[in-house]
């Protein structure tokens, strides 16, 4: 999915990784993202039409904070995608099959409330936190 003809803006995000080979395996093989250009210190990825870049940045990382949401400790910072429910379930199955250890297992958050959504959290090999979520009703994305 490229979104090349979409009128919606696409984002660019660069994150630090300490091992490009591990990043290449995780983002390319486990998540199934198409790889774009690369060099010795970075790799471009097509994250559903968004330009996502893993940059080699060895060294110590700041300690991550957590916020309590719906009874779970959500890692901060994190990033991810809003998927369709079927895409979310397919990705959850793909991640389970790859032996992924979840920070927060896939589950239905805020069930029966405003903003009901499927969500899951995991870490990439460099410790970057990712969240993937899905709303059955897109009108709930910004529900109050």
C-alpha positions in Angstrom: 0.0 0.0 0.0 1.7 3.2 -1.1 -0.9 6.0 -0.7 1.1 7.9 -3.4 -2.1 9.4 -4.8 -3.7 10.2 -1.5 -4.6 13.8 -0.7 -3.7 13.1 3.0 -0.2 14.2 4.1 2.2 11.4 4.8 4.5 11.4 7.7 8.3 10.9 7.9 9.7 9.4 11.1 13.2 8.4 11.9 14.1 6.2 14.9 17.4 5.1 16.3 18.5 1.5 16.1 21.6 -0.1 17.4 21.8 -3.0 14.9 20.7 -2.5 11.2 20.7 -6.2 10.4 18.2 -6.8 13.3 16.2 -3.8 12.1 16.2 -5.2 8.6 14.9 -8.5 9.8 12.3 -7.1 12.1 10.8 -4.4 9.8 11.3 -6.3 6.6 10.6 -10.0 7.5 8.5 -9.8 10.7 6.4 -6.7 9.9 6.6 -7.2 6.2 7.5 -3.6 5.2 9.0 -2.9 1.8 12.5 -1.6 2.0 13.5 1.5 0.1 16.8 3.2 -0.2 19.6 2.5 2.3 23.1 3.2 3.2 25.6 1.8 5.8 23.9 3.8 8.6 20.2 3.9 7.6 17.3 2.1 5.9 14.1 3.6 4.5 10.9 1.6 4.9 7.4 2.0 3.4 5.2 2.1 6.4 1.8 1.9 4.6 2.8 4.9 2.4 4.7 6.8 5.1 8.5 7.2 5.1 9.9 5.5 8.1 13.6 5.4 8.6 15.8 3.3 10.9 19.1 5.2 11.6 22.0 3.4 13.2 22.6 5.2 16.5 24.6 3.0 18.9 24.9 4.0 22.5 22.8 4.4 25.6 19.1 5.3 25.3 17.1 7.3 27.8 14.9 5.3 30.1 11.3 5.0 28.8 8.4 6.3 30.8 5.0 4.6 31.1 1.5 5.9 31.5 -1.4 3.9 32.8 -4.2 3.4 30.2 -7.1 1.1 30.6 -5.2 -0.9 33.3 -2.0 -1.3 31.3 1.4 0.4 31.4 1.8 2.1 28.0 5.4 2.8 27.0 6.2 6.4 26.1 7.3 7.4 23.5 5.7 5.0 21.0 4.5 5.1 17.4 2.5 3.0 15.1 -0.5 2.7 12.7 -4.2 2.8 12.8 -5.3 -0.3 10.8 -8.6 -1.8 9.7 -9.7 -4.5 12.2 -8.9 -7.4 9.7 -5.4 -5.9 9.1 -4.9 -5.6 12.9 -5.9 -9.3 13.4 -3.7 -10.4 10.5 -0.7 -8.5 11.9 -1.3 -9.9 15.4 -1.3 -13.4 14.0 1.9 -12.7 12.0 3.6 -11.3 15.1 2.5 -14.3 17.3 3.8 -16.7 14.6 7.2 -14.9 14.6 7.4 -15.4 18.4 7.0 -11.7 19.2 7.0 -10.9 22.9 4.3 -8.2 23.4 4.6 -5.4 25.9 0.8 -5.4 25.9 -0.9 -8.4 24.2 -3.5 -7.6 21.5 -6.8 -6.9 23.2 -10.0 -4.8 22.9 -9.4 -1.5 24.9 -12.2 0.6 26.3 -14.7 -2.1 25.4 -18.2 -0.7 25.3 -16.9 2.9 25.8 -16.1 5.9 23.6 -13.0 5.2 21.7 -13.3 1.4 21.7 -10.3 0.0 19.9 -8.1 -3.1 19.3 -4.5 -2.4 20.4 -1.2 -4.1 20.9 2.3 -2.9 21.9 5.7 -4.4 21.2 9.3 -3.4 21.0 11.6 -3.5 18.0 15.0 -5.1 18.4 16.4 -1.6 19.5 13.7 -1.1 22.1 11.6 1.3 20.2 8.0 0.9 21.3 5.3 0.4 18.6 1.5 0.4 18.9 -0.8 -0.9 16.3 -4.5 -0.3 16.8 -7.8 -0.6 15.0 -11.3 1.0 15.4 -14.3 -0.9 14.2 -15.9 2.6 13.8 -13.6 5.3 12.5 -15.9 7.9 14.1 -14.5 6.7 17.5 -10.9 7.7 16.7 -11.3 11.1 18.2 -14.4 10.3 20.4 -14.7 12.2 23.7 
